[in-house]
Amino acid sequence: MKTPPEQAILAAGIEHDWSDVFFPQSSRPPERFLRSSHHSPPLRIQSPFPAEAAATVLGWLEGEAKEPDSVLEVGAGCGRFLRELLRERSHFRRAMACEPMAAKADFLRWIFGPSGPDREIPCRDHLARIHRFTVSHPGASRSGAPPVEVRAATLEELAPEVERNGTPFGLVACLNVIDHVPEPHTFPNLLARVTQPQGYLAISSPLDWHEEFTPRRHWRNDLSAFFRDSPTWEILHGISVPFIFRPAYRTLVVFQSKILLLRRRED
């Protein structure tokens, strides 16, 4: 039976973002698995990009006078970045993951929900077909971490609600999303609508542009270009971190994904 496209995309995201948890270096598939031409071995990355990005952002925030007490991840994908934040910091009192793809939103509810044998991973059958591995719940966050509200929505859908309720976030994270929106030059303004004044934005992108998502006239080769002259955002820190992507069985692509930490100026 053919796998639905969203399930295949979800499985690829799990492989990239959770490889060190679900497919650890110490595990080894049977020899028949290694000889099979029909199943690709899992891509094992010791420290996946979302985990590296979380550690980087947390390090930067330690040097700031104000620690955010609420966090929103926009385009949360498979949830690894947000999970690392909540595992390492106990001061967050509110957490939300915003993800428009329904399959990924279901996975986020699994990751951030309670573990248990009755809660099987979404797309389990597809992962088993690819890797023949048993995937168990990794445990979501440290004791005392807030529950994570998962919203299957776009930022355009979420922003008006946040404004109406007067509930912007102290930290907004948006990893590898801006190069998949049609108008990246206006996207920082949309992010500002869900960020508290003097709140923080952690954003990254390999700037891997494609015309199916973004018209060529909006492409830039520097993430900072979208913020440098902004009256709303102040750039605090920036660094480039390797981001490994496998578009096909025998192909690995390594990007340098720039990470920025910005502060929203007062209105």
Secondary structure, 3 states (H helix, E strand, C coil): CCCCHHHHHHHHHHHHHCHHHHCCCCCCCCHHHHHCCCCCCCCCCCCCHHHHHHHHHHHHHHCCCCCCCEEEEECCCCCHHHHHHHHHCCCCCEEEEECCCHHHHHHHHHHHCCCCCCCCCCCHHHHHHHHCCCCCCCCCCCCCCCCEEEECCCHHHHHHHHHHHCCCEEEEEEECCHHHCCCCCCHHHHHHCCEEEEEEEEEEECCCCCCCCCCHHHCCCCHHHHCCCCCCEEEEEEEEEEEEEEEECCEEEEEEEEEEEEEECCC
